[in-house]
Amino acid sequence: MLSVVIPFFNEGAGVEALFERLIPVLDGLGIAWEVVCVNDGSRDDTLTRLLAVRTREPRVRVVELSRNFGKELALSAGLAYAEGDAVVPMDADLQHPPELLAELLEKWREGFDVVIAVRDHRTGQSLGHRISAKVFYWLFDHMSEVKLPREAGDFRLMDRRVVDIINRMPERTRFMKGIFAWIGFRQTSIPYHQGERVAGDSRWGFLKLLRLSLDGLTAFSTFPLRVGGVLGLTVSLLAFFYGLYRVVRTLIWGADIPGYESLLVTILFLGGIQLLALGVIGDYLGRVFAEVKGRPLFIVRAAYGWGEEPASRTRAGSPEEP
């Protein structure tokens, strides 16, 4: 069976268009299928529209979260509820073309555990957005041992073994692109052309993308923690040689009047480095604090389409079939 996992947040306007295009493609694959829709605390009529689709097509299942947990955790919820032998996460806005599912399945049947869909170009993104994405990938490659495939999002096919391993990973900071890359297994990729959004606008503004980038960098690298030590060592060496220079200069030419500006700049510079190092340490400490509390990744208010809950979902809350 194939499971398609789709997180939804205020996507009510595009629900009908999505399933009008997705269901015929799934029916044409020649295998059993299910669609796991995760309503991530939508404030519009997304849930109502999803349940309306389910009344017509019972293979569409709906997981309703108790509030908005964010796309990464909504995707984690969908993976926890997916029961297929192969699982494909995709977006609800039709920028991930359903027609590519046949090619993903073909590569999976050839023996690949992960088949990554790689877009040929970024659609509807500004120049600044594209430049910032390149900067992020460069930083991630140089700060982490995990290498992210370029222009690859969540759209990919994963074997059941891969999904089971992801479901057992307990960390609260869920940077799914990094997790997908970290697990390894036999991977391949296929190109696709990213479509236009079927309705609405992207909610991934600059600040949200910046926060996600920082989560990814800190979740898969300890390099920022080492930066403080490197800066401290560098400043200490510079201070040592500068002090040596002052001693030699005083012995040769005598003492001069100390400069107020140089003293002020030195104090401010060292204070800034110390605050920067404390901020980085505080960020990592905050993540440790979130981990040790051991709260569930997400809370399920109701699940439409399941009976008794599998053991793999117990840490996420119990679904109910209304």
N, C-alpha and C positions, 0 to 999 in steps of 0.2 A: 504494500500500500504506500501511496505517496501522500505526505502531509505538507500542505502549504500553510505557513504561519504568517499572519498579517496583523501588525499592531495598528490600532486606530485611535486617533485623538482629534476630535472635532472634524471628522471627514464625512459627515452625513451627506453632503451635497454630491459626493462622488461614489457612494456605495452602489447604487444601481448600475452605473456605468461600469464599475469594476467587475461585478459579477456577470453582467451581460457579456463581457469579453472573456472572463476567466473560466466560467463553467463549461462553455462549449469546447475550449481548449483541453480542459481536464477530461471531459467525456471522450475526446478523440485520442487520448493516450493509450487506451486499451488496458488500463489497470485500475484497481480500486483506489479511491482517493478520499481525502477529507480536507476541509479548509478550517483551520483554527484561527478565529478572529478574536483578538484581545482588545477589548474596549478599555482604554487607559484613562478612565475618568473623564470621558468626553462631556462637555457641557451643552452640546447641541443634541440633535435627534439621531446621532450615530447608532446608539444602542437599539432604538426603536426600529430603525431601518435594517439593522443586522438581524434582529429577531423576525422581521417580516420576510427577509430572504430565507431564513431557516424554516419558516412555515412551508415554503415552497420546495426547499431543498434541504432535507434533514442531514445531508453530509456536510453541511455548513454548521460548525459548532462555534459557540460564543463563550468566551471567558470574560466576565465583568470584574474588573479590579475595583477595590473600595474607594480609590482616589487616583489622581494622576501620579504615577511613579516614574515617568520618563520612558523614553523609547527603549533604552537599553534593558531596563527591568521588565517592561512589557514584552519585549522580545524573549527574555529569559522565561517569562511565564508561558508564552506560547510554546517554546521548546519543551518545557516541563509537561505540557498537556498533549503534545503531538505524539501519536502512536504509530506513525508510518515507518516502514523500513528505510525510506529516504525522506528527508525533510528539507523543504525549501523556504527560507524566510524571504519575504518580499514586501515592498511598500504598498500602501493603499491608494496611491495617487496615479498609478499606471505608468510611472516613469520606468518601472521594471516591466518589460513586456512579457505577458503570460505565454506568448508564442514560443519563447525560448525554453520552456519547460521540456519540450521534446528533445532538444539538443542536450540539455543537462542530464536527462535520463539516459540518453544514448552513451554519454561518457561514463556515467555511473555503471552501466551494464558492462562497459569495457574493463571495469575493475578499479576505477578511481574512487577513493573514499570521499573526497571533497572536489567539487567542480565549481570553480569560481567564475561568475559572470563579470567581465571587465568592460566598462563602458569605453567607447571609442573617443568620446569627448564629453565635456561638461555642458549640459543644456541649461540655459536660463540663469547662469551665474556671472557675476560681475568680474572684471579684471582683478580687483582687489581680493575677491574671494578665491580666485584661482591661484593668485600669488601666495596668499596665506596658506593654502593647502599644500603647495610645493614646499614652503618653509617648514610646515609641520612634518611632512614626510622626511625631509632632510634631517630635522632634529631627531625624529624618532629613530631613524636608521643609525644615527651616530651616538645616541644615548642608550639604546636598548639592544639586546641581543636578538630580539624578535624583529624580523623584516616584514613590513606590510606590503602586500602587492599593490602597485599603483592603480588608481582609478577603480578600485574594487570596494563596494559597499557591503551591505548585508545580503545582497542577492546572490545566492549560491545554493548548491545541493550538497547535503551532508548525509553520510551513511548513518544508520541507526547506532553503530558503535561510537561514532564521533559525538552524536547528540547525547548519548548516555554519559559520556565523560564530561561534557560541558555541564550537564545537569548536576553532576556530583561536585562541581567546583563551587566552593562556598563564599568566595569573596564578594563583598558588598559593592565595591567600586567596579562596575561591570563595563569595561571598554570592550565591546563585543568584537570589533575588528581585531584587536590584539589577541583576544582569546581564540578566535578562529585561526589566527596565524600561529599561535603558540602550540596548539595541539598537534600540529604536524600531520601525519598520515600521508597517504599517496594523493597528491593534489595535481590538478591541471586547471586550465582556464579556457574560456571561450569569449570572444568579443561580442558586444551587442551595442545597438544604438539606443541611447536613452531618450525616451519620449517626453512629451510635454505633460505637465500636470493636468489631470482631467478636470479638477475644480480647485478653487482656493489658491492660497499662496503658501510658500514654505514658511514654517515657524522657526526655522533654524537661523536666528539672527547671529550677529557677530559675537555677542556676549555668550550665547549658548554654545556656539562652536568653540569659543575660547575656553570655556569651562570644560567641555568634552575633551579638548586637546590636552589641557592640564591634567585631567583625570587619566588620560591614556599615558602621558609621559610619566606620571608618578606611579601608576599601577604597574608599569613594566620596566622601570629603571630606577636605580638609586643614584644615578649620576648627579642630580641636583644636590643631594646630601654631600657629595664629595667636592662640590664646587666651593663650599665654604672653607674646607680645609686647604684646597689649592690656593684660593685667594689669600687666606691667612699666611700660608707659607711664602707666597710671592711678596706680600706686603712686608713680612718679617725680613726677608732677604734684602728688599729695597731699603728698609730702615737701617739694617746693619751696615750696608755699604755706604749709605748716606751719612750715618754716624761716623764711620771710619774716615770718610772724606772730610767731615767737619773737624775731626781731631787733627788730621794731617794739615788741613788748611790753617787751623789755629796755631799749630806749632811753627808753621812757616811764616805766615803773615800776621799772626796775632788775632785776637778776638775782635769781632765786629758787633754791631747792634743787631740783636735778633729781629727777624721780620714777623710782624703781626699777621700779615696775610698768609704766609706759608704755614704758620702755626694753626690758624683757623681752618685753612683748607685741609690740613692733615687730620685734625680732629674730626671734621665733618666727614671726610672720606672714610676714616676708620669706623666712625659711628654708623655710617650708612652700610658698610660691609657687615658689621655685627647685626644690625637690624635685618638685613637681607638674609643672613644665615639663620637667624632666629625664626624668620617667617617661613623659610623652607622647612626647618625642623618642625615648626608648629603645624604645617600642612600635613606632613607625614604622621605626626603624633595624632592629629585629628582623625586621620584615616584608621590608625590603630585603635583609637577610641571607638569608632563606628564598628570595627570588626569585633572587638571583644564584647560588645553589648549583645551580639548574637541575635539580633532581630531578624525576622523573615525578610526575604528579598522583596516580597510583595504580598498583598492580602487579597484574596479572592472573595468578592461579595456573593457571586453566584456563577455557576457554570452550566450552560445549556447544551446538553448533548452527551453527558457522561453519566455512568452509573456509579458504582463504587470506586473510590479514589485509589489509584495505584500508589505504592509506597514511595515512589520517587518524588511525589508531590507533597509529602506530609509537612515539609518545612515551609511550604508556601501558603498554607491555609486550606481548609476543606471546601471543595465545591459542593454546591447544592443544585439539584435539578428542580426548578420551580414547576 
